[in-house]
Amino acid sequence: MPDMMQTQAGDAGAFRNFDLARVPSPCFVVDEAAVERNLAILRDIADRSGAHVLSALKAFSMFALAPLQRQYLRGTCASGIHEARLGREEYGGEVATFCAAYKDSDIDEILSLSDHVIFNSPAQKDRFLARAQAAGVQIGLRINPEHSEGEIPKYDPCAPGSRLGTPVSQLNAHALTGVNGLHMHTLCEQGFAPLQRTWDAVAPKLAPYLPGLKWLNFGGGHHITRADYDREALIDFIKSLRAAHNLDIYLEPGEAVALDAGILVGEILDLPHNGRNLAITDISATCHMPDVIEAPYRPALLDEAGQGHTYRLGGPSCLAGDVIGDYTWDKPLTIGQRFAFLDQAHYSMVKTNTFNGVPLPAIALWNSQTDALKIIRQFGYDDFKTRLS
């Protein structure tokens, strides 16, 4: 694989004790107990800081766990009409919706589903302001702090020429007419320090406008449930903002809800050789883990050996680049052997597609504390056909 490909870490945790043969292949297996541990951390942040913590459906929208999430979080954030509807129907609580641009045909339904509707530009806000006010929703404007913390340009909302958010240098009284709060999303899989640096950079520019606002939303990208995240610093930061400016503070973690809480189980289909050992699997990078190609990154393998027999894993599709990475086992692979990639509950499940007619992975819910296992959903031909015409 290219040298630029980074390895995505994953904590095997309880999955080392899970029998991969218990589920169909391919299959996402989500550990309910691990999700609940993450939710408990997020709830503790909310309770101790006073923040409103919402779950970002764009990262993890396994609504079979909505009843569990309702016990811990204030609601959800959505990226458009369908996620807003899912948030309202399945999760309850607050629904905050942001979209880079809203369609006229969608806006009234979005307003009916949402508590907060956040606009990407003053022009969009002005276009729909009267309807939003009539609907009684909180009106937000996304800003671009013009301070970049992103480590990968394509995932950096503050990269030069970004289409996301109104540059803070363009803010003025007219842009904020009717606006109740500001939204900024600048992070991606990061700790507290980048958030503090972002605020330090943007706070002087926002100072004239803060007295007229009701809330600030710091978006997502906060790896709050990661072991090395400085949660005490985050709590102190939120409490100080609330006290200094009399503002409600919102956070929208996505990955943090399901971090290290799921695996993707696959099976070896064939073992050809072409200058190196190859392994064709029923897991497709392009169909099941598209970020492997888009980021790119190398997902961590459950129980990978440090040395032994190395294979280049790829999917069953016709795309020549449907390659996952090079992995090492202590023994030679065999046809039909099961394996699993770590940390696949977030962003993989929501991005799957049926290119080439490759079947979608099943979805299973496991509880590592009770060992209870339930196959939530299996997909078939109709799921492929009904996307077409």
Secondary structure, 3 states (H helix, E strand, C coil): CCCCCEEECCCCHHHHHCCHHHCCCCEEEEEHHHHHHHHHHHHHHHHHHCCEEEEECCCCCCHHHHHHHHCCCCEEEECCHHHHHHHHHHHCCEEEEECCCCCHHHHHHHHHHCCEEEECCHHHHHHHHHHHHHHCCEEEEEEECCCCCCCCHHHCCCCCCCCCCEEHHHCCCCCCCCCCEEECCCCCCECHHHHHHHHHHHHHHHCCCHHHCCEEECCCCECCCCCCCCHHHHHHHHHHHHHHHCCEEEECCCHHHHCCCEEEEEEEEECCECCCEEEEECCCHHHHCCHHHHCCEEECECCCCCCCEEEEEECCCCCCCCEEEEEEECCCCCCCCEEEEECCCCCCHHHCCCHHHCCCCEEEEECCCCCCEEEEECCCHHHHHCCCC
